[in-house]
Amino acid sequence: MRLTKFSHACVRAEGDGVLVIDPGTFSERAALDGVDAILITHEHADHMDVDALTDSLATRPAVRIFTHADVVPKLGDLASVTTAVGTGDTFTAAGFAVRAYGGQHAVIHPDIPRIANLGYLLDGRVYHPGDSYDLPGDTEVDTLFVPVSAPWLKASETVDFIRAVQPRHAYALHDALLNDAYAGLLTPLLNRLGGTEYRRLGAGESLQV
């Protein structure tokens, strides 16, 4: 498949169809061009831009959205084209085999209630965890998108997550808040301690996996 990383948490996968994960307010609307299906990990606006989704789907009525049941009411009129999925569910979206993992957003602070969050595994090899470090079971992940900058994480957790998943390649996710200085420190750290190749892709940069 062809993967394109858009700003922050948005990843576009192209094969027989076009699948977009987490097109949020920090991401370019161009990610949704020609989309056939959309996966949303959780309700936060940086992962789910309802206005962008509404505009895009207005001209593509066949597009389906897949997300946790708790997120569906947040989508307004788009709820009618949304399928609720849960942890362990398997389904097909835009021609890709998808399995959902996890269930809850990472802890931001004990005083803030946790919300639903699903990670998605595409074709048994590409994993997008949303805002969590939930492991994708006993699957051998080839390509991991790993969160690297957020109020809820620290670098040691990112290292431990990469080590636990043991992907062939790891790429930065959730990186809109990552400045160049910190990125310059983080890249060699994750490459040295993570045990696999790590790289931050530029917005709109693509690769074949």
C-alpha positions in Angstrom: 0.0 0.0 0.0 1.0 3.6 -0.4 1.0 5.6 2.9 1.0 9.4 3.1 1.5 11.2 6.4 -0.3 14.4 6.7 0.2 16.9 9.5 -0.2 15.7 13.1 -2.2 12.4 13.4 -3.6 12.0 9.8 -2.5 9.1 7.7 -3.8 8.2 4.2 -3.6 4.7 2.8 -4.0 3.9 -0.8 -4.5 0.5 -2.4 -7.6 -0.7 -4.2 -9.3 2.2 -2.4 -8.4 5.3 -0.3 -8.6 5.1 3.5 -7.9 8.1 5.7 -7.3 7.9 9.5 -7.8 10.8 11.8 -8.3 13.8 9.5 -8.3 16.5 12.3 -8.1 20.2 12.6 -4.3 20.3 12.5 -4.3 18.2 9.2 -4.6 19.3 5.6 -8.1 18.9 4.0 -6.3 17.5 0.9 -5.9 14.3 2.8 -9.6 13.6 2.1 -9.4 14.0 -1.7 -11.0 11.0 -3.3 -11.5 9.2 0.0 -13.6 6.0 0.2 -13.6 5.3 3.9 -12.5 7.1 7.1 -11.3 5.7 10.5 -11.5 7.9 13.5 -9.6 6.9 16.7 -11.4 9.3 19.1 -13.4 12.4 19.5 -10.7 15.1 20.0 -10.8 17.8 17.3 -7.1 17.3 16.3 -8.2 13.8 15.1 -11.8 14.6 13.9 -12.6 17.7 12.0 -16.4 17.5 11.6 -16.5 20.5 9.3 -13.9 19.1 6.9 -15.6 15.7 6.9 -19.0 17.3 6.2 -17.6 19.3 3.3 -15.7 16.3 1.8 -18.5 13.8 2.2 -21.1 16.1 0.6 -19.7 15.2 -2.8 -19.0 11.6 -1.9 -22.2 10.0 -0.4 -20.8 6.5 -0.6 -18.0 7.2 1.9 -18.3 5.4 5.2 -16.9 6.4 8.6 -15.8 3.8 11.2 -15.3 4.8 14.8 -16.1 3.9 18.4 -19.7 4.0 19.4 -19.0 6.9 21.9 -17.8 9.1 19.0 -20.8 8.6 16.7 -23.0 11.2 18.4 -20.2 13.8 18.1 -20.5 13.5 14.3 -23.9 15.1 14.0 -25.5 14.5 10.6 -22.5 12.3 9.6 -23.8 9.7 12.1 -26.0 8.3 9.4 -22.9 7.2 7.3 -21.0 6.0 10.4 -20.5 2.4 11.6 -19.7 1.9 15.2 -16.8 -0.6 15.9 -15.2 -1.8 19.1 -12.1 -3.5 20.5 -11.3 -6.7 18.6 -13.7 -6.0 15.7 -12.5 -6.8 12.2 -14.0 -5.2 9.1 -13.2 -4.0 5.6 -12.8 -0.3 4.8 -11.9 0.9 1.3 -10.6 -2.5 0.5 -8.3 -2.8 3.5 -8.7 -5.4 6.2 -9.0 -3.5 9.5 -8.8 -4.7 13.1 -9.5 -2.4 16.1 -7.4 -2.5 19.3 -7.3 -0.7 22.6 -10.4 1.1 23.9 -9.3 4.1 25.9 -7.3 7.3 25.4 -4.1 7.5 27.3 -4.2 9.2 30.7 -3.8 13.0 30.4 -4.2 13.6 34.1 -6.1 11.6 36.9 -8.5 14.5 37.2 -9.5 14.3 33.5 -11.9 11.4 32.7 -10.6 9.1 30.0 -12.5 8.8 26.7 -12.8 6.0 24.1 -9.9 5.5 21.7 -9.3 2.8 19.2 -6.1 1.9 17.4 -6.4 0.4 13.9 -4.3 -2.2 12.2 -4.4 -2.2 8.4 -3.9 -5.4 6.4 -2.2 -7.0 9.4 0.9 -4.8 9.1 0.4 -1.0 9.5 -0.7 0.2 13.0 -2.1 3.6 14.0 -2.8 3.7 17.7 -4.5 7.1 18.0 -3.8 8.7 21.4 -2.7 5.6 23.2 0.1 3.1 23.5 -2.2 0.1 23.4 -0.4 -2.9 21.9 -1.8 -4.6 18.8 -2.0 -8.1 20.3 0.3 -10.8 18.9 0.5 -9.3 15.5 3.9 -8.7 13.8 3.6 -5.0 12.8 5.7 -3.9 9.9 5.0 -0.2 10.0 4.2 1.6 13.3 3.0 5.2 13.6 4.0 6.3 17.1 2.9 9.3 19.0 5.8 11.6 19.9 4.5 14.9 21.3 1.4 15.4 23.5 0.4 16.6 27.0 -0.1 12.9 27.9 3.2 11.4 26.9 6.9 11.3 27.7 9.8 10.1 25.6 10.4 7.0 27.7 6.9 5.8 26.9 7.5 6.2 23.2 10.7 4.2 23.5 8.9 1.4 25.5 6.0 1.3 23.0 8.4 0.9 20.0 10.2 -1.8 21.9 7.0 -3.7 22.8 5.6 -3.6 19.2 9.0 -4.3 17.5 8.0 -3.0 14.1 10.3 -3.0 11.1 9.9 0.8 10.7 8.5 3.4 13.1 7.3 6.9 12.0 6.3 9.9 14.0 2.6 10.5 14.7 0.9 13.2 16.7 3.7 15.6 15.9 2.1 19.0 15.2 3.4 20.3 18.6 6.9 19.0 18.0 9.3 21.8 17.3 12.6 21.4 15.3 14.8 21.5 18.4 12.9 18.7 20.2 12.7 16.7 17.0 16.4 16.9 16.7 16.8 15.4 20.1 14.1 12.8 19.8 15.1 11.3 16.5 18.5 10.0 17.5 17.1 9.0 20.9 14.4 6.8 19.4 16.7 5.3 16.9 19.2 4.4 19.6 16.8 3.1 22.2 13.8 1.9 20.2 15.5 -1.0 18.5 14.2 -0.2 15.1 14.4 2.5 12.4 12.5 5.7 13.4 11.9 8.7 11.1 9.6 11.7 11.1 7.9 12.1 7.7 7.1 15.6 6.4 3.6 16.7 5.8 2.4 15.1 2.5 5.4 12.7 2.3 4.6 9.2 1.1 6.1 5.7 1.2 5.3 2.2 -0.1 4.9 -0.6 2.4 
